[in-house]
Amino acid sequence: MNIANLKKVTVAPKEKIAKPLNGKSRTFKKITVSSEIVYFAAIILLSLAVSLLTAANFGISMIVAPAYLFSLKSGFLTFGQAEYIIQAGLFVIFCLVMKKFKPVYLSSFITCLIYGAILDLWRCIPLFNPKVTAPGSMGLPLRIAMFIIGMLLTSFSVSLFYKTYLYPQVYDFFVKGVTEKYNLKLSVLKTCFDLFCLAASTVMSFVFFKKFVGIYWGTLVMTVFNGTLIGFFGNLTSRVFNIKPAFKNFALKFNIK
């Protein structure tokens, strides 16, 4: 699927960014894109990022590490299927923290289902399929490139989720919902959430395998910088794009509070 073909962009007539150039003012217009397109692009990019990081084997994202470890331990669950179980448990915790349940919250789990299915599809590609290409078996330059691209894509795709009214998968929905309800700083809460996931993954790794599996130095790097990178990409996206829902009345139903 080509993401570029999914995007239908139009130019917003009134939104402008002015920058001085040789004493003169140059006017730039933001690009308007629908929230729905951004939502699906985020899912595709995030699942690709996870596939890249898993194959590079320098350490996967602390967010998806619990599901990855669970799938390895089970021996029969795919990575995507393990995500369904882990995120279902997190969804229950989210409702307890929010002190309420709204049926529309369940759409975050629908996102999880779509994400998990696309993740398993990516992992059918020989380069990402552990049964065909063992994680970390490629050349070092390729692994480094895959890790860097995967880390950047992870942060970028999550920042896109925060720009659309449609709920992201439960991990990011948890951060988004709690941030909005309690007026917290997104980047700070995201970093704290990542640290918690890192701790949980470390415990699971030693309980299941008595050693580090899937959690290496790359996981620590992403834990430290993921929140900051998400904030950076979020600000960059806001300066370039004007993201608006194509279905405004439908979007009103997704008020988290």
C-alpha positions in Angstrom: 0.0 0.0 0.0 1.5 3.4 -1.0 0.8 6.0 1.7 1.4 8.8 -0.7 -1.5 7.7 -2.7 -3.7 7.7 0.3 -3.2 11.4 1.0 -5.5 13.9 -0.6 -4.1 17.4 0.2 -5.6 20.8 -0.5 -4.2 24.2 0.3 -5.8 26.1 3.0 -6.7 29.6 1.6 -6.1 31.7 4.8 -3.5 30.0 6.9 -0.1 31.5 6.3 3.4 31.5 7.7 5.4 34.6 6.9 9.2 34.6 6.8 11.5 37.6 5.9 13.7 37.0 2.9 16.1 39.7 1.7 14.1 42.4 3.4 10.9 41.1 1.8 8.2 39.0 3.3 7.5 35.6 1.8 4.1 34.0 2.4 3.8 30.2 2.9 0.5 28.4 3.2 -0.1 25.4 5.4 -1.2 22.2 3.7 -4.6 21.0 4.8 -5.0 17.2 5.2 -7.9 15.2 6.7 -7.6 13.7 10.1 -8.8 10.4 8.8 -5.9 10.1 6.3 -3.4 11.0 9.1 -4.9 8.3 11.3 -4.4 5.5 8.8 -1.0 6.8 7.8 0.0 6.7 11.5 -1.1 3.1 11.8 0.8 2.0 8.7 4.0 3.9 9.7 3.9 2.7 13.3 3.6 -1.0 12.4 6.4 -0.6 9.8 8.6 1.0 12.5 8.0 -1.9 14.9 8.9 -4.3 12.1 12.1 -2.5 11.4 13.2 -2.3 15.0 12.4 -6.0 15.6 14.5 -7.0 12.6 17.4 -4.7 13.5 17.6 -6.4 16.9 19.3 -3.5 18.7 16.3 -3.3 21.1 12.7 -2.8 20.3 10.5 0.0 21.6 9.7 -0.3 25.3 6.0 0.2 24.5 5.7 -3.0 22.4 8.3 -5.0 24.2 5.7 -6.7 26.6 3.6 -7.9 23.7 6.7 -9.1 21.8 8.0 -11.0 24.8 4.6 -12.5 25.4 4.4 -13.7 21.8 7.8 -15.3 22.1 6.9 -17.0 25.3 3.6 -18.3 24.1 5.1 -19.9 21.0 1.8 -19.7 19.1 0.6 -16.1 19.3 1.7 -13.7 16.6 3.2 -10.4 17.6 -0.1 -8.7 16.6 -2.2 -11.1 18.5 -0.2 -10.6 21.7 -0.8 -6.9 21.3 -4.5 -7.5 21.6 -4.1 -9.2 25.0 -1.7 -6.7 26.4 -3.7 -3.6 25.2 -6.9 -5.1 26.5 -5.4 -5.2 30.0 -4.1 -1.6 29.7 -7.5 -0.5 28.5 -9.0 -1.6 31.8 -6.4 0.3 33.7 -7.1 3.4 31.6 -10.8 3.4 32.5 -9.9 3.1 36.2 -7.5 6.1 35.9 -10.0 8.1 34.0 -12.7 7.1 36.5 -15.2 6.5 33.8 -16.0 4.4 30.7 -17.5 5.6 27.5 -18.4 3.3 24.7 -16.5 5.5 22.2 -13.3 4.6 24.2 -13.5 1.1 22.6 -12.5 2.6 19.3 -8.9 2.7 20.6 -9.1 -1.1 20.7 -10.4 -1.1 17.1 -7.2 0.8 16.3 -5.3 -1.9 18.1 -6.9 -4.6 16.0 -6.1 -2.8 12.8 -2.5 -2.1 13.9 -2.0 -5.7 15.0 -3.2 -7.0 11.7 -1.0 -4.7 9.7 2.0 -5.5 11.9 1.6 -9.2 11.2 1.3 -8.4 7.5 4.6 -6.4 7.5 6.2 -9.4 9.3 5.3 -11.6 6.4 7.9 -9.8 4.3 11.1 -12.0 4.3 13.3 -9.2 5.7 11.0 -8.8 8.7 9.9 -12.4 9.0 11.9 -14.0 11.9 11.4 -17.5 10.4 13.1 -16.4 7.2 15.5 -13.8 8.4 16.6 -14.1 12.0 16.6 -10.7 13.8 20.0 -9.2 13.8 21.4 -11.5 11.1 21.8 -8.7 8.5 24.9 -6.6 7.9 25.7 -4.0 10.6 25.2 -0.9 8.3 21.7 -2.2 7.3 20.8 -2.9 11.0 21.9 0.6 12.1 19.9 2.2 9.3 16.8 0.1 10.1 17.1 1.1 13.8 17.4 4.8 13.1 14.6 4.8 10.6 12.4 2.7 13.0 13.1 5.0 15.9 12.2 8.2 14.0 9.2 6.6 12.4 7.9 5.5 15.8 8.0 9.0 17.2 6.6 10.6 14.0 3.7 8.2 13.8 2.8 8.6 17.4 2.9 12.4 17.0 0.4 12.0 14.1 -1.9 10.1 16.3 -2.0 13.0 18.7 -3.1 15.3 15.8 -6.2 13.4 14.9 -9.5 13.0 16.7 -9.6 9.3 16.1 -8.3 7.4 19.0 -4.8 5.8 18.7 -4.1 2.3 20.0 -4.5 1.9 23.7 -0.8 2.7 24.6 -1.0 6.2 23.1 -4.6 6.7 23.9 -3.7 6.2 27.6 -1.2 9.0 27.4 -3.4 11.3 25.3 -6.5 10.7 27.6 -4.7 11.2 30.9 -2.9 14.2 29.6 -6.1 15.9 28.6 -8.1 15.0 31.7 -5.4 16.1 34.2 -3.8 18.9 32.1 -0.4 17.3 32.1 2.5 18.0 29.8 2.4 15.4 27.0 6.1 14.9 26.5 6.7 14.5 30.3 3.9 12.0 30.8 5.0 10.1 27.6 8.5 9.7 29.0 7.2 8.5 32.3 4.9 6.0 30.6 7.8 4.8 28.5 10.0 4.3 31.6 7.2 2.2 33.2 6.9 0.0 30.1 10.7 -0.4 30.1 10.6 -1.6 33.7 7.7 -4.0 33.0 9.5 -5.4 29.9 12.7 -6.0 31.9 10.8 -7.9 34.6 9.0 -10.0 31.9 12.2 -10.7 30.1 13.9 -12.2 33.1 10.8 -14.0 34.4 10.3 -15.6 30.9 13.8 -16.1 29.7 16.2 -15.4 32.6 18.0 -12.9 30.4 17.5 -9.8 28.3 15.5 -10.7 25.2 14.4 -7.9 22.7 15.6 -5.3 25.2 19.0 -3.9 24.5 20.8 -0.5 24.4 18.4 0.7 21.6 15.4 0.2 23.9 17.1 2.6 26.5 17.8 5.1 23.8 14.2 5.2 22.7 13.0 5.4 26.2 15.1 8.5 26.8 14.4 10.3 23.6 11.0 9.1 22.4 9.0 11.7 24.3 11.2 14.6 23.1 11.1 13.4 19.5 7.3 13.1 19.6 7.2 16.7 20.8 9.6 17.8 18.0 7.6 16.1 15.3 4.4 17.4 16.7 5.6 21.0 16.5 7.0 20.4 13.1 3.8 18.9 11.8 1.7 21.8 13.2 3.9 24.3 11.4 3.6 22.6 8.0 0.1 20.9 8.1 -3.4 22.0 9.0 -5.1 18.7 10.0 -8.8 18.9 10.0 -11.6 16.2 10.2 -13.4 15.5 7.0 -16.5 14.4 9.1 -16.9 17.2 11.6 -20.0 16.0 13.3 -18.6 12.5 13.6 -15.4 14.0 15.2 -17.5 15.6 18.0 -18.3 12.1 19.3 -14.7 11.5 20.2 -14.4 13.9 23.1 -12.2 12.1 25.7 -13.5 14.0 28.7 
